[in-house]
Amino acid sequence: MPTNITLVADSGSTKTEWCLINGDSRATYRTQGISPYFQTGEQIINILEQELLPQMPRKLHIDEIFYYGTGLGSSQNAKLLHDSLQSVFMDTYVEADHDLAAAAKGLCGKEKGVASILGTGSNSCYYDGEKIVKNNPGLGFILGDEGSGAYLGKKIVQYYLYHTFDEDLKANFDEKFHITKDEILDSVYRKPLPNRFLSTFAPFLSENRGHFMIENILEDGLNEFFFNHIYKYRESWTVPLHFTGSIAWYFKDIIQQLCELYELQLGTIVKSPMAGLIQYHTEINPRK
């Protein structure tokens, strides 16, 4: 019986990771992030045709696509992604689901756990080993996204523009970004993808670890995530807490400290759930 050729995607607002699974072989591709909140179907199709297809083997037929992306908690957005993928991969079975499902399947497999995303945005859920049972709502970078790259980036910009940074941090910021107040405001309030723009300031935190203002931003931001999300699941005290995303990965020491402080069981912290997703779709729950 021939093996299905499978394409798995994990997409955030900043980047999308694609993995082509053909038997025992794996090929990974990257494109810009896809968000149906900020991009039209035409723009999404353009990303697929201009960024993804040129990287892939020509004339290779994909049997199935499992796409997980930000913003797909909305059925309207999920349909937009599904239809965009289907228009490019016409004779392919396509599933489009929320990136939180990718985190749950990739981190927990068939076990119970609380799965959290801390990347450009943030989100969390309680997963019972088969499906997401509880999800404290993600409110986006304006109303929520505590602990995310966009949230932390917003704090950095606030500290800078409010002249809260001391002279050393202000000098470091100016040397790294070379950006004016007007340019910042224009990018936030007028240009597309403001959450992606704000998240570009997050690396400033890792480059200035040890400064008390930087540590305060990190500890307050991640503690806000625990208070507003992790705390909302009573299961958090009985099952492992798993994390994925660039913020979780680069600041895992603070997550570990918070878990110890609140006497919570820390599970795994990975930069991307892709390895777990590949295992899920090939070994744990392959499509027959």
N, C-alpha and C positions, 0 to 999 in steps of 0.2 A: 504494500500500500504506500503510495507516494507521501512524502512529508509535506505538510503545509508550509508555505513561505509566509512568515508573519512579520508585520511591522508594528512595533510598540513605540508609543510616543509619550513623553512626560514633559508637559509644557507649562512654563510660568510666564509671567509678564515680560521677563528679560530675555530668556532663552528657551529653546525647545531641544530636547535630546531625543533622538530617534535611534532605534536599534532594529536592524534587519536580521531576522533569525531564519536561517536556511539549514535545516538539519543541525549539525554540530558547529556550523560556522556562525560568527557574529560580526556585524559591521555597524559601527556607530557613526552617526551624522549629527551635525548641529545646525540649527537655523536660529533666527531671531525669535523672541517670544511671541506668542499669539494670545490675544485677549479679545474676546467678542464684545467686551464692554467698550473697547476703544477702536476696534477694526471692523470694517465691513466684510461681507462675504467676498467681494471682489478683491479686497486687499489680502485676505487670507489665502485665496486661490493664487494670487500673485506670489506670495511667499512660498507656497508649495511648488509652483512651477519654476520660479527663478532661483530659489535657494536649495530646496530639497532634491528635486528630480535630477539636476545636474551632477549631484554627488553619487547617485545610485546607479547600479548596473543598467545599461540600456536593454530594453525589450524583456526585462524580467517581470513576470506576472506575480503580483502580490495576492495571495489568497485571502488574507485577513489583516485588518488593521484594528488595533486597540489603542485608542487615543485618549489620554487623560490630560485635562487642561484646566487652567484657572477660569473661573466664571461659569463653569458648566453645571453648577447647581441649579441654574435657571434652565427650564426645559426649552425655552426659546433660544437661548444661547447654545444649548447642546444640539438642537436641530440645525442651527446655523453652521456649527462645526461639522456635523455629520454630512450635511448637504455639500459643503465646500470640499470635504475629502472625497465624497462620492463622485463629484463632478470631475475630479482629477483622476481618481482610481475607479473607473466606471464599473468594472466587473468584479469588484472586491467586496467582501463582507466587512462592514465598518461598524464599530462601536465607539461612541464618544461619551466619556464620563468625566466627572469632576476630578480635579487633581487630588482631592482628599481621598478618593477611592484608590488612587495610585499609592498614596502614602500608606493607607490601611493595608492593602494587599501586599505591597512591597516590604513593609516593615513587620507586619504581623503574620503574614501567610495564612494559616488556618488556626492561629491562636488568638485568644482575647487580648486586647490591649487598647491603650489610648495612643492614637497616632496624631502627631502635630507637624505642621509645615511652618517653618520659619525661613522664608526666602525673601523675595521682593515684597510679597504679601505674607499674611499669616492665617492659619486656620487650624482646627482640631476636631477630633471626633472620638467616640467610643465605638470600637469594632468588636463584635462578638465572635469573631473567627470565621464568619460567613458574610456578614453585611454590616454596614454602618447603622448603628442603632440610635445614637445620639450625636447631634452636631450643634454646638453653640454657634450661632450665626456669625459669619464673617461679614463685616460691614464696610470693607474697602478702606483705602488709605485715608479718606477724609474723616470717617466716623470711627474707624477701628484699626485693624491690622497691627495691634500692639506687638512689639517685639520684632517686627519685620524690618527689612532693609529700608523700605519707604518710611516707616515710622521713625526709625533711628536716624535716617538721613534728614528727616524733617527737624528733629531735635538738634542735629548739628547745625543746620542752617539757622534755626532760631537762635542758638547760642552765639553764632557768628554775627548775625544781623542785629541782635539785641546788645552786642558788645559785652557779652557775658564771658567769653573766652579771655584768658589772660594773654599777655603779649606774646608768649611763646606759642600758644596754640593758634592765635590769630596769624602769626607769621607763618606757621606751618600750613595753615589753611590757604593763605594767599599764595604761597609758593607752589602748592599742589594744584589749585584749581584755577587761579587767574580769572576770576569771574566777579562781576559787579552785582550790586543789589538789583538793579533794573533787569539784568539778564536772568537772575534767579527768578524774580517775580514773573517775568515774561514766560519762562519755561514752565512755571507752575500753573499760571492762570490762563495762558493763551495757547501754548503749544500742545501737541498731542502727547499722550503717555506720560503725564506728570509723575505718576508713581514710579515709573522706570527711571525718570530723571532724578527724583529724590533718592532712590536707592543707590545711585552712583556715588553718593557721599559716604556710604557706610564703610568702605575700606579705610577711610580716615580714622575710624575707631581702632581697627587692628594695628594701624601704623603708629598709634599714639597710646598704646596700652601702658598702664602704670600711672598716667596722669589722673588725679582725683576727679577732674571734671568728666573725662572720658569714661572712667569706671562708673561714675554716677549715672551717666546716660545709659550705659549698658545694663547696669543692675536694675535701674528703675524701669527701663523699657521691657526687659525680660520678666521682671517681677510683675509688671502689669499684665503680661501675657498669662502668667500662672494664675493671677488673681481673677482675671476676667474670663478665662477659658478652662484651664486645667481644674480649677477649684469647682467648676460647675458640674463635673462628673463625680458622683460619689464613688464610682469604680476606680478613680485615680488612686485610692488608698489600698486597692486590692489587686490591681493588675499592673504590668510594666508600662512605663511611659516611654514611647519611642518618638524620635525627632528626625526630620529630614530638612534639607535646605542649607543654603550657604551660611546664613546667620547662625543656625544651630551648629553647623560644623565648625566654624571659625571661633565661636564663643562657647564651645561645649564645656569649658571649665566653669563658667557661670551657671549653666544649666545644671551641672553636677552639684554645685554648691547649693542651688535652690532646692534641688531634690533632697539633699542631705538635711537642709534647714527645715523643710516641711515633712521630713520622714516619708518620702515617696520613693518607690522603686524605679530606678532608672534602667531602661532597657537599652536599645541601640540608638546611636546617633550616626547618621550617614549623610553625606553631602547630597546624594541622589538616591531615589528608591529604585533606580533602573535594574540593578542586579536582582533585587527581590522580585520585581515585576517579571523579568525574564523567567525566573524560576517558577513563578506563579502560573504563567501562561504556557510553560512547557512541561512542568512536572506536577504542580499541585492541582491546577484546574484547567487543563488544556481543553480547547474547543474540539469536540468530536466531529 
